Amino acid sequence: MPYDPTKMADWQIAEVAEENMPVPEEWRDKLGLQKEEVIPYGRLAKLDFMKIMERLQNRPDGKYIEVTAITPTPLGEGKTTTTMGLVEGLAKRGYHVGGAIRQPSGGPTMNIKGTAAGGGNALAIPMTEFSLGLTGDINDIGNAHNLAMVALNARMQHERNYDDAELSRRNLRRLDIDPTNVQMGWVIDFAAQGLRNIIMGIGGRMDGYMMQSRFGITVSSELMAILAIVRDLKDLRERLGKIIVAYDKKGNPVTTEDLEVAGAMTAWMRNTINPSLMCTVEYQPVMVHAGPFANIAVGQSSIIADRIGLKMFDYHVTESGFGADIGFEKFWNVKSRLSGLKPNVSVIVATVRALKMHGGGPTVVPGRPIPAEYTEENLELVEKGIGNLLHHIGIVQKSGIKPVVCINSFYTDTREEIALIKRYVEQAGARCAVSEHWLKGGEGALELADAVVDASREEVDFKFLYPLDMPLRQRVEVIAREVYGADGVSWTPEAEAKARQLEANPAYRDFATMMVKTHLSLTHDPTRKGVPRGWTLPVRDVLIFAGAGFLCPMTGSISLMPGTGSDPAYRRIDVDVETGKVRGLF
C-alpha cells in the first residue's frame, strides 16, 4: 500500500485489496457493534439501524461532513473518489471515521460512466458486488414499484370486465381509474431509451388493460426517494401507502393503499431500510444506502445512514450527487430539513479539467480521447473558468456551512494552475486543499483532512434558503435566482395552472421542493458552461411524489430514463471462467 493506479485498473486494485477485507464478524469487533446489530450477507453485511440507534441514542453526534462539487464535465470530477480519500485521510490523522455513499445504478455502470466506487487508492470495495446489485436494495425497490403497476393494470382490467355486482362478489370496489391520467410507469435499472414510451396490454380481454405507459430507470422511482428520507420501517410503510399511482375520472388520487398493494410493497422493501457495509481499500467503514440521481431525484445517500454514522464515528462523511446547485441544494433544503441534522462542513470538489471546460475549453465527450488543452498547462482557460467554482462556493456560504474546496489533483495539473485556483478560493473566504488521494490514498489526502478538521471547529450559522410556508412558485423563483443565477422563471400555462392548484391545496403546503434539472450546467441547458448570465429557467411540469412528500418542478428536457451510448461499459465487462471473477469494471 498504496497501490499504483497508473499501472493497475480499479478492478485490479479492488481484487487485491479485497483479499484482506474484513468479514462481517470482524466488522462487529472493529466497530464495537453487538452481534445482533450486524446482519451477514455473505462476505458483506447490513447494519440493523434500529438496534444500533436504540443502543447509541444518547451518544453525542460526531462531525457531519458533506461532499459536493462544481458543475462537472460529463466524465465526473471524482466526488466519490474524494469521499473515500477524505475518509482515508481522516483515519490517517487518527480519527474514528466512516462514510456514506449512494448505491450505483446499473444504468451508468453498464453505460459510459461506469461504476461509482471511486478510483485508484480511494476506492470502495468489494467493487464487483457494489457495482452489480450489492445486497439487493435496487432490485427490491424495482419489484415493489412494479408490483404497484401490476396491481393498477390488473384492477383496470377487472373493472372493465366485471360489473359492480361481480366486483363486489370478488371483494373489490370500483376505483374508476382514468387511463389517460396514470402517474406511474414501470422501472428497470438500465439506461433503456427504447422503453421510454410503450403500449401495454396488447392482446385479448384477459391480457391486461391496453394503454400507453412508460419505463423510468429504477433509481428515479419515488420508492428510491422515499428510502433516502425515511426514519424507520413504520415511516416507510406509511409513505408507501400515500404514493399516487393514478387519478380517477373525477380527478381524485388513486393511491397504492387504494389498490391494497402498499403492504406487499413494504414486504418487498423490508430489508432495504438497513444500510449495507463496505469499506475503502484502506479498510475504513463506508455505508451504502439508497441511490437516487440528483438531477431527477433527491441525490443523497440516506438519512438513516447519516444518523448511524454520526453516532458511530468522530467524523461522518456523506456524499451528495453532482454539483452544489443540485445535490448540495437538496441536501441543504430537503435532506437536512427532514433529518434535523446540522452539517459542519461542505467539501466542494473541483478539478483543473472542469475549470478549463468552463473557461471555454473543447467539448469533453465520454469514451473519446481528452483534448490536449486538458492535459497541458493553460492558465487562461483555468482563470476564465474559475467563476463556476466561485459560484458554487457562494451557494454553500449562503447556507452558513463552511466550504472547503478540494482540488482533486490529476498528474497533469501544474503548480501554477493549482496556485491560481488557491488564490481565488482564499479571496472568496474559503479554505482550499490539494488532494492526491487517487494516487496516494490517505497519505495523499492529509492536507484535505486537516482543512476539514480545521473548518469543523468553527461555529456554523446554518439556515435554510426558504421557509416551508413559502408558496411553490416563489420557492422555485428563489432557487433559480439565488442558487442557479437565473434572472427569473417562466412557466408553461399547464405547469403554472398545476402549481396554482397545488399551492391552493393545504395537503401539499409542507411538501419539499425537489428541482429536476440537468447537472451539466447551472442552467437548464447542458451546453451552457461557466456562469451564464441573462437567462430564464423554464418550468414545464410539476411531478407529485405524495409518498416522499415532494413537489418536483421539471425544467429543460430531463428524461427519467437515460439512454445507452454507442460505446457502453458492458462491451468490456466479462467473467474469468476459471476463477469466476468479474473483469473490466471501471
C-alpha positions as CSV (number, residue, x, y, z in Angstrom):
1,M,0.0,0.0,0.0
2,P,-0.7,2.3,-1.7
3,Y,-1.3,0.5,-5.0
4,D,0.0,2.0,-8.2
5,P,-3.2,3.2,-10.1
6,T,-1.0,4.2,-13.1
7,K,-0.3,0.5,-13.7
8,M,-3.4,-1.2,-12.2
9,A,-7.0,-0.8,-13.2
10,D,-9.5,-0.1,-10.5
11,W,-10.9,-3.7,-10.6
12,Q,-7.4,-5.0,-10.2
13,I,-6.7,-2.8,-7.2
14,A,-10.1,-3.9,-5.7
15,E,-9.3,-7.6,-6.3
16,V,-6.0,-7.4,-4.4
17,A,-7.4,-5.2,-1.6
18,E,-10.4,-7.5,-1.1
19,E,-8.2,-10.4,0.0
20,N,-7.8,-8.7,3.4
21,M,-11.2,-7.0,3.6
22,P,-12.9,-7.5,7.0
23,V,-15.7,-10.0,7.1
24,P,-18.9,-9.3,9.0
25,E,-17.6,-10.8,12.3
26,E,-14.5,-8.7,12.1
27,W,-16.6,-5.6,11.4
28,R,-18.6,-6.3,14.6
29,D,-15.4,-6.2,16.7
30,K,-13.8,-3.3,14.7
31,L,-16.8,-1.0,15.1
32,G,-17.8,-2.1,18.6
33,L,-21.2,-3.4,17.5
34,Q,-23.3,-6.1,19.1
35,K,-23.8,-9.5,17.4
36,E,-27.5,-8.8,16.5
37,E,-26.6,-5.4,15.0
38,V,-24.7,-6.9,12.1
39,I,-26.6,-8.9,9.5
40,P,-24.3,-11.0,7.3
41,Y,-24.9,-11.2,3.6
42,G,-22.1,-13.5,2.5
43,R,-18.8,-11.5,2.8
44,L,-20.9,-8.3,3.1
45,A,-23.2,-7.2,5.9
46,K,-26.1,-4.9,6.6
47,L,-26.3,-2.9,9.8
48,D,-29.5,-3.1,11.8
49,F,-30.0,0.6,12.3
50,M,-33.0,0.4,14.7
51,K,-31.0,-1.7,17.1
52,I,-27.9,0.5,16.7
53,M,-29.8,3.7,17.2
54,E,-31.6,2.4,20.2
55,R,-28.3,1.5,21.9
56,L,-26.5,4.7,20.9
57,Q,-29.3,7.2,21.2
58,N,-27.7,9.1,24.0
59,R,-24.2,9.3,22.4
60,P,-23.3,12.8,21.1
61,D,-23.1,13.1,17.3
62,G,-19.8,13.4,15.6
63,K,-18.9,16.0,13.0
64,Y,-21.1,16.0,9.9
65,I,-19.2,16.5,6.6
66,E,-20.9,16.7,3.2
67,V,-19.2,16.3,-0.2
68,T,-20.4,18.2,-3.3
69,A,-18.7,19.6,-6.4
70,I,-18.6,22.2,-9.1
71,T,-20.6,21.7,-12.3
72,P,-18.9,18.6,-13.6
73,T,-17.7,17.5,-17.0
74,P,-19.6,14.5,-18.5
75,L,-16.7,12.4,-17.0
76,G,-17.4,13.5,-13.4
77,E,-14.9,15.2,-11.2
78,G,-14.3,12.5,-8.5
79,K,-16.8,13.2,-5.7
80,T,-16.9,9.5,-4.6
81,T,-13.2,9.2,-5.0
82,T,-12.8,12.3,-2.8
83,T,-15.2,11.0,-0.3
84,M,-13.2,7.8,0.0
85,G,-9.9,9.8,0.1
86,L,-11.2,12.1,2.8
87,V,-12.3,9.1,5.0
88,E,-8.8,7.6,4.5
89,G,-7.1,10.9,5.3
90,L,-9.0,11.5,8.5
91,A,-8.2,7.9,9.5
92,K,-4.5,8.6,8.9
93,R,-4.8,11.5,11.3
94,G,-6.1,9.1,14.0
95,Y,-9.8,9.9,13.8
96,H,-12.6,7.3,14.1
97,V,-14.3,8.0,10.7
98,G,-16.8,6.5,8.4
99,G,-18.7,7.5,5.3
100,A,-22.0,7.1,3.4
101,I,-22.4,6.9,-0.3
102,R,-25.2,6.0,-2.7
103,Q,-25.6,2.7,-4.4
104,P,-24.8,2.9,-8.1
105,S,-27.5,2.2,-10.7
106,G,-27.0,-0.5,-13.3
107,G,-27.7,2.2,-16.0
108,P,-24.4,4.2,-15.6
109,T,-22.5,1.1,-14.5
110,M,-23.2,-0.7,-17.8
111,N,-23.1,2.5,-19.8
112,I,-20.5,5.2,-20.4
113,K,-19.9,6.5,-16.9
114,G,-19.1,3.1,-15.3
115,T,-19.4,2.3,-11.6
116,A,-19.4,4.9,-8.8
117,A,-16.9,3.2,-6.5
118,G,-14.3,5.9,-6.6
119,G,-10.9,5.0,-8.0
120,G,-7.3,4.4,-7.6
121,N,-6.3,4.3,-3.9
122,A,-9.6,6.0,-3.0
123,L,-11.8,3.1,-3.9
124,A,-14.8,1.4,-2.2
125,I,-14.7,-2.4,-2.0
126,P,-15.9,-5.0,-2.8
127,M,-16.1,-3.3,-6.1
128,T,-17.8,-6.1,-8.1
129,E,-20.7,-6.5,-5.6
130,F,-21.0,-2.7,-5.2
131,S,-21.4,-2.4,-9.0
132,L,-23.7,-5.4,-9.6
133,G,-26.5,-5.2,-7.1
134,L,-24.8,-5.3,-3.7
135,T,-27.3,-6.7,-1.2
136,G,-30.3,-6.3,-3.4
137,D,-31.9,-2.9,-2.5
138,I,-32.3,-1.7,-6.0
139,N,-33.8,-5.0,-7.1
140,D,-36.2,-4.9,-4.1
141,I,-37.2,-1.3,-5.0
142,G,-37.8,-2.3,-8.6
143,N,-40.0,-5.2,-7.6
144,A,-42.0,-3.1,-5.1
145,H,-42.5,-0.4,-7.7
146,N,-43.5,-2.7,-10.5
147,L,-45.9,-4.6,-8.2
148,A,-47.8,-1.3,-7.8
149,M,-48.1,-1.2,-11.6
150,V,-49.2,-4.9,-11.7
151,A,-51.9,-4.0,-9.2
152,L,-53.0,-1.0,-11.2
153,N,-53.3,-2.7,-14.5
154,A,-55.0,-5.8,-13.1
155,R,-57.6,-3.6,-11.3
156,M,-58.3,-1.7,-14.6
157,Q,-58.7,-5.0,-16.4
158,H,-61.1,-6.4,-13.8
159,E,-63.2,-3.1,-13.6
160,R,-63.5,-3.2,-17.4
161,N,-64.5,-6.9,-17.5
162,Y,-66.9,-7.1,-14.5
163,D,-70.0,-5.2,-13.4
164,D,-70.3,-3.7,-9.9
165,A,-72.1,-6.8,-8.6
166,E,-69.3,-9.1,-9.7
167,L,-66.7,-6.7,-8.4
168,S,-68.5,-6.8,-5.0
169,R,-68.5,-10.6,-5.0
170,R,-64.8,-10.5,-5.6
171,N,-64.4,-8.1,-2.7
172,L,-63.3,-5.2,-5.0
173,R,-64.7,-1.7,-5.1
174,R,-64.7,0.2,-8.4
175,L,-61.9,2.8,-8.4
176,D,-62.9,4.1,-11.9
177,I,-59.3,4.9,-12.9
178,D,-58.8,7.3,-15.7
179,P,-56.4,5.5,-18.2
180,T,-55.3,8.9,-19.5
181,N,-54.2,10.1,-16.1
182,V,-51.9,7.4,-14.8
183,Q,-48.9,8.9,-13.0
184,M,-46.7,5.9,-12.5
185,G,-44.8,3.8,-15.1
186,W,-42.7,0.8,-14.9
187,V,-39.0,0.8,-13.9
188,I,-35.9,-1.1,-15.0
189,D,-32.3,-0.4,-13.7
190,F,-30.7,0.1,-17.1
191,A,-30.5,3.0,-19.5
192,A,-33.1,1.7,-21.9
193,Q,-34.3,4.5,-24.2
194,G,-36.4,2.1,-26.2
195,L,-38.7,1.8,-23.2
196,R,-39.4,5.5,-22.6
197,N,-42.8,5.2,-24.2
198,I,-44.7,1.9,-24.7
199,I,-48.1,0.4,-25.3
200,M,-49.1,-2.4,-22.9
201,G,-51.9,-4.8,-22.7
202,I,-51.9,-5.7,-26.4
203,G,-54.0,-8.9,-26.9
204,G,-57.3,-10.0,-25.6
205,R,-59.5,-9.1,-22.7
206,M,-57.5,-11.3,-20.3
207,D,-54.2,-9.8,-21.3
208,G,-54.4,-6.7,-19.1
209,Y,-55.7,-3.2,-19.8
210,M,-54.3,-1.8,-23.0
211,M,-52.9,1.7,-22.5
212,Q,-49.9,3.9,-23.1
213,S,-47.2,3.6,-20.4
214,R,-43.5,4.1,-19.9
215,F,-40.4,2.9,-18.1
216,G,-38.1,5.0,-16.0
217,I,-34.8,4.0,-14.5
218,T,-35.2,2.4,-11.1
219,V,-33.3,5.0,-9.2
220,S,-35.7,7.6,-10.4
221,S,-38.6,5.8,-8.7
222,E,-40.4,7.6,-5.9
223,L,-39.7,4.5,-3.8
224,M,-36.0,5.2,-4.0
225,A,-36.6,8.8,-3.0
226,I,-38.6,7.5,0.0
227,L,-35.8,5.1,1.1
228,A,-33.4,8.1,1.2
229,I,-35.6,10.0,3.6
230,V,-37.4,7.5,5.9
231,R,-36.7,7.3,9.6
232,D,-37.8,3.7,10.2
233,L,-39.9,0.8,9.0
234,K,-43.2,2.4,10.2
235,D,-42.4,5.6,8.3
236,L,-41.6,3.5,5.2
237,R,-44.9,1.7,5.4
238,E,-46.9,5.0,5.8
239,R,-45.1,6.7,2.9
240,L,-45.5,3.8,0.5
241,G,-49.3,3.8,1.1
242,K,-49.5,7.5,0.1
243,I,-48.0,7.1,-3.4
244,I,-50.3,8.4,-6.1
245,V,-50.4,5.8,-8.9
246,A,-53.2,7.4,-11.0
247,Y,-56.3,9.6,-10.8
248,D,-59.9,8.5,-11.2
249,K,-62.3,10.0,-13.7
250,K,-63.3,12.7,-11.2
251,G,-59.7,13.8,-10.7
252,N,-59.3,12.2,-7.2
253,P,-56.0,10.5,-6.5
254,V,-55.7,6.7,-6.5
255,T,-53.0,5.5,-4.1
256,T,-51.2,2.3,-3.5
257,E,-53.3,2.0,-0.4
258,D,-56.5,2.2,-2.5
259,L,-55.1,-0.6,-4.6
260,E,-54.4,-2.6,-1.4
261,V,-50.8,-3.2,-2.5
262,A,-48.8,-1.0,-0.1
263,G,-48.4,-3.7,2.4
264,A,-46.9,-6.1,-0.1
265,M,-44.6,-3.3,-1.4
266,T,-43.3,-2.8,2.1
267,A,-42.7,-6.6,2.3
268,W,-40.5,-6.4,-0.7
269,M,-38.6,-3.4,0.8
270,R,-38.4,-4.5,4.4
271,N,-34.7,-5.3,4.2
272,T,-33.8,-2.1,2.3
273,I,-34.0,0.1,5.4
274,N,-30.8,-1.3,6.7
275,P,-27.6,0.2,5.2
276,S,-25.1,-2.1,3.5
277,L,-21.5,-2.0,4.9
278,M,-18.4,-1.8,2.7
279,C,-15.0,-0.2,3.1
280,T,-12.3,1.8,1.4
281,V,-9.2,0.0,0.1
282,E,-7.5,1.1,3.4
283,Y,-10.4,-0.7,5.3
284,Q,-12.3,2.3,6.8
285,P,-16.1,1.6,7.0
286,V,-18.4,3.0,4.4
287,M,-22.1,2.6,4.4
288,V,-24.1,2.3,1.1
289,H,-27.7,3.2,1.3
290,A,-30.2,4.5,-1.3
291,G,-29.2,5.6,-4.8
292,P,-31.4,8.4,-6.2
293,F,-30.0,10.5,-9.0
294,A,-29.6,14.2,-8.2
295,N,-30.7,15.7,-11.5
296,I,-34.1,13.8,-11.4
297,A,-34.4,12.9,-7.7
298,V,-33.0,13.8,-4.2
299,G,-29.4,12.7,-5.0
300,Q,-28.5,11.7,-1.5
301,S,-27.5,8.6,0.5
302,S,-30.0,8.0,3.2
303,I,-30.9,9.9,6.4
304,I,-30.7,6.5,8.1
305,A,-27.0,6.0,7.2
306,D,-26.1,9.6,8.3
307,R,-27.9,9.1,11.7
308,I,-26.0,5.9,12.3
309,G,-22.7,7.4,11.1
310,L,-23.0,10.4,13.4
311,K,-23.5,8.1,16.4
312,M,-20.7,5.7,15.5
313,F,-17.9,8.0,14.3
314,D,-16.0,11.1,15.3
315,Y,-16.3,12.2,11.6
316,H,-19.1,11.1,9.3
317,V,-18.6,11.9,5.6
318,T,-21.7,11.8,3.3
319,E,-21.8,12.5,-0.4
320,S,-24.4,14.5,-2.4
321,G,-24.9,14.0,-6.1
322,F,-23.5,16.3,-8.8
323,G,-22.8,20.0,-8.2
324,A,-23.7,22.3,-5.4
325,D,-26.5,23.8,-7.5
326,I,-28.3,20.4,-7.4
327,G,-27.0,17.9,-4.9
328,F,-26.0,20.3,-2.2
329,E,-29.1,22.4,-2.6
330,K,-31.2,19.3,-2.0
331,F,-29.0,18.3,0.9
332,W,-29.4,21.8,2.4
333,N,-33.1,22.5,1.9
334,V,-34.6,19.0,1.8
335,K,-32.4,16.3,3.5
336,S,-31.2,18.5,6.3
337,R,-34.7,19.9,6.9
338,L,-36.2,16.4,7.1
339,S,-33.4,14.9,9.2
340,G,-32.9,17.8,11.6
341,L,-29.2,17.2,11.3
342,K,-26.9,20.3,11.1
343,P,-23.8,19.9,8.8
344,N,-20.4,21.2,9.9
345,V,-18.5,21.4,6.6
346,S,-19.2,21.1,2.9
347,V,-16.3,19.9,0.7
348,I,-16.6,21.2,-2.9
349,V,-14.7,19.0,-5.3
350,A,-13.1,20.8,-8.3
351,T,-10.6,19.8,-11.0
352,V,-8.4,21.7,-13.3
353,R,-10.0,19.8,-16.1
354,A,-13.5,21.0,-15.3
355,L,-12.4,24.6,-14.8
356,K,-10.8,24.6,-18.2
357,M,-14.1,23.3,-19.7
358,H,-16.0,26.2,-18.0
359,G,-13.4,28.6,-19.3
360,G,-14.2,27.7,-22.9
361,G,-12.2,24.5,-23.4
362,P,-13.2,22.0,-26.1
363,T,-16.2,19.7,-25.6
364,V,-15.5,16.7,-23.4
365,V,-17.1,13.5,-24.7
366,P,-17.1,10.3,-22.7
367,G,-15.4,7.5,-24.5
368,R,-13.3,9.8,-26.7
369,P,-9.7,11.0,-26.1
370,I,-9.4,14.1,-23.8
371,P,-8.3,17.1,-25.9
372,A,-4.8,18.3,-25.3
373,E,-6.0,21.6,-23.7
374,Y,-7.0,19.5,-20.6
375,T,-3.6,17.8,-20.1
376,E,-1.3,20.8,-20.9
377,E,-0.9,23.9,-18.8
378,N,-3.4,26.6,-19.8
379,L,-3.7,29.3,-17.1
380,E,-6.0,31.4,-19.3
381,L,-8.7,28.7,-19.5
382,V,-8.4,28.0,-15.8
383,E,-8.9,31.7,-14.9
384,K,-11.8,32.1,-17.3
385,G,-13.5,29.0,-15.7
386,I,-12.9,29.9,-12.1
387,G,-16.2,31.7,-11.9
388,N,-18.1,28.4,-11.8
389,L,-16.1,27.4,-8.7
390,L,-16.7,30.7,-7.1
391,H,-20.4,30.4,-7.8
392,H,-20.6,27.1,-6.0
393,I,-18.6,28.4,-3.1
394,G,-21.2,31.2,-2.8
395,I,-24.1,28.6,-2.8
396,V,-22.6,26.8,0.2
397,Q,-21.8,30.0,2.0
398,K,-25.5,31.1,1.8
399,S,-26.4,28.1,3.9
400,G,-24.0,29.1,6.7
401,I,-22.0,25.9,6.2
402,K,-18.2,26.2,6.0
403,P,-16.9,25.4,2.5
404,V,-13.6,23.6,1.9
405,V,-12.5,23.4,-1.8
406,C,-10.7,20.1,-2.7
407,I,-8.7,20.3,-5.8
408,N,-8.9,16.7,-6.9
409,S,-5.4,16.5,-8.3
410,F,-4.5,14.9,-11.7
411,Y,-0.9,14.2,-12.5
412,T,-1.2,16.6,-15.5
413,D,-2.0,19.6,-13.2
414,T,0.8,22.1,-12.9
415,R,1.9,24.1,-9.8
416,E,0.9,27.4,-11.5
417,E,-2.6,26.2,-12.2
418,I,-3.1,24.9,-8.6
419,A,-1.7,28.2,-7.2
420,L,-4.1,30.2,-9.4
421,I,-7.1,28.3,-8.1
422,K,-5.9,28.5,-4.5
423,R,-5.6,32.3,-4.7
424,Y,-9.1,32.8,-6.0
425,V,-10.6,30.4,-3.4
426,E,-8.9,32.1,-0.5
427,Q,-10.0,35.5,-1.7
428,A,-13.6,34.1,-1.7
429,G,-13.2,33.3,2.0
430,A,-13.0,29.5,1.7
431,R,-10.3,27.0,2.6
432,C,-8.6,25.2,-0.2
433,A,-6.6,21.9,-0.2
434,V,-4.9,19.9,-2.9
435,S,-5.5,16.2,-2.6
436,E,-3.8,13.3,-4.2
437,H,-6.0,10.5,-2.8
438,W,-6.4,8.7,-6.2
439,L,-2.6,8.3,-6.4
440,K,-1.6,8.0,-2.7
441,G,-4.7,7.2,-0.7
442,G,-5.0,8.5,2.8
443,E,-1.4,9.9,2.7
444,G,-2.3,12.0,-0.3
445,A,-5.4,13.4,1.5
446,L,-3.8,14.7,4.6
447,E,-3.9,18.3,3.5
448,L,-7.7,17.9,2.8
449,A,-8.3,16.1,6.1
450,D,-6.5,18.9,8.0
451,A,-8.6,21.6,6.3
452,V,-11.8,19.8,7.0
453,V,-10.9,19.3,10.7
454,D,-9.9,23.0,11.0
455,A,-13.2,24.1,9.4
456,S,-15.3,21.8,11.5
457,R,-14.1,23.5,14.7
458,E,-15.8,26.7,13.7
459,E,-19.4,27.5,14.7
460,V,-22.0,27.0,11.9
461,D,-24.8,29.5,11.4
462,F,-26.9,27.1,9.4
463,K,-30.1,28.5,7.8
464,F,-32.4,27.2,5.0
465,L,-32.9,29.1,1.8
466,Y,-36.7,29.4,2.2
467,P,-39.3,28.7,4.8
468,L,-41.8,25.9,4.3
469,D,-44.7,28.2,4.3
470,M,-43.4,29.9,1.1
471,P,-45.6,29.1,-1.9
472,L,-44.2,26.7,-4.6
473,R,-43.7,29.2,-7.4
474,Q,-42.0,31.6,-5.1
475,R,-39.6,28.8,-3.8
476,V,-38.7,28.0,-7.4
477,E,-38.0,31.6,-8.1
478,V,-35.7,31.9,-5.1
479,I,-33.8,28.7,-6.0
480,A,-33.5,29.8,-9.6
481,R,-32.1,33.3,-8.7
482,E,-30.1,32.5,-5.6
483,V,-28.7,29.1,-6.5
484,Y,-28.6,28.9,-10.3
485,G,-28.1,32.6,-11.0
486,A,-31.2,32.9,-13.3
487,D,-32.9,36.2,-13.9
488,G,-36.3,34.6,-13.2
489,V,-38.6,31.7,-14.0
490,S,-41.0,31.1,-16.9
491,W,-43.9,28.6,-16.6
492,T,-45.8,26.9,-19.3
493,P,-49.5,27.6,-18.9
494,E,-50.1,23.9,-17.9
495,A,-47.3,24.0,-15.3
496,E,-48.4,27.3,-13.8
497,A,-52.0,26.1,-13.6
498,K,-50.9,22.9,-11.8
499,A,-48.7,24.9,-9.5
500,R,-51.6,27.2,-8.6
501,Q,-53.8,24.2,-7.8
502,L,-51.0,22.7,-5.6
503,E,-50.5,26.0,-3.8
504,A,-54.2,26.2,-3.0
505,N,-54.4,22.6,-1.6
506,P,-53.4,22.5,2.1
507,A,-52.3,18.9,1.7
508,Y,-49.2,20.0,-0.3
509,R,-48.1,23.1,1.5
510,D,-45.3,21.5,3.5
511,F,-44.1,19.3,0.7
512,A,-40.4,19.7,-0.2
513,T,-39.4,21.3,-3.5
514,M,-37.3,18.9,-5.5
515,M,-36.0,20.6,-8.6
516,V,-35.4,18.4,-11.7
517,K,-32.6,20.0,-13.8
518,T,-29.5,19.0,-15.8
519,H,-26.3,18.5,-13.8
520,L,-24.1,19.7,-16.7
521,S,-24.9,23.4,-16.3
522,L,-26.1,25.9,-13.8
523,T,-28.9,26.5,-16.3
524,H,-31.5,24.1,-17.7
525,D,-29.4,23.8,-20.9
526,P,-26.5,21.3,-20.6
527,T,-24.4,23.1,-23.3
528,R,-24.1,26.4,-21.3
529,K,-21.0,26.2,-19.2
530,G,-19.3,28.6,-16.7
531,V,-21.7,31.0,-15.0
532,P,-24.3,32.0,-17.7
533,R,-25.9,35.4,-17.4
534,G,-29.2,36.8,-18.7
535,W,-31.3,33.6,-18.8
536,T,-34.6,32.4,-17.5
537,L,-35.4,29.0,-16.0
538,P,-38.3,27.3,-17.9
539,V,-40.6,25.0,-15.9
540,R,-42.8,22.7,-18.0
541,D,-44.4,20.4,-15.4
542,V,-44.6,19.6,-11.7
543,L,-44.5,16.0,-10.6
544,I,-46.2,15.0,-7.4
545,F,-44.4,12.4,-5.1
546,A,-47.1,12.2,-2.4
547,G,-45.3,9.4,-0.5
548,A,-42.0,11.1,-0.4
549,G,-43.7,14.5,0.2
550,F,-42.0,16.1,-2.8
551,L,-43.2,18.5,-5.5
552,C,-40.8,18.2,-8.4
553,P,-40.7,21.1,-10.9
554,M,-39.4,19.8,-14.3
555,T,-37.1,22.1,-16.2
556,G,-35.4,21.6,-19.6
557,S,-35.7,18.3,-21.4
558,I,-34.8,15.9,-18.5
559,S,-35.9,12.3,-19.0
560,L,-36.5,9.8,-16.2
561,M,-35.0,7.2,-18.5
562,P,-31.4,7.8,-19.7
563,G,-30.1,6.3,-22.9
564,T,-27.2,3.9,-23.5
565,G,-24.4,5.3,-25.7
566,S,-22.6,3.7,-28.6
567,D,-19.6,2.5,-26.6
568,P,-21.0,1.3,-23.3
569,A,-19.0,-0.3,-20.5
570,Y,-20.7,-3.6,-20.9
571,R,-18.6,-4.2,-24.0
572,R,-15.5,-4.6,-21.8
573,I,-17.0,-6.5,-18.8
574,D,-16.6,-10.2,-18.7
575,V,-16.1,-13.1,-16.2
576,D,-12.9,-15.2,-15.8
577,V,-14.5,-18.6,-16.2
578,E,-11.6,-20.3,-14.3
579,T,-11.9,-18.1,-11.2
580,G,-15.4,-16.7,-11.5
581,K,-14.1,-13.1,-11.0
582,V,-15.5,-10.2,-12.9
583,R,-13.1,-8.3,-15.1
584,G,-13.4,-4.9,-16.8
585,L,-15.4,-2.8,-14.3
586,F,-14.3,0.8,-14.0
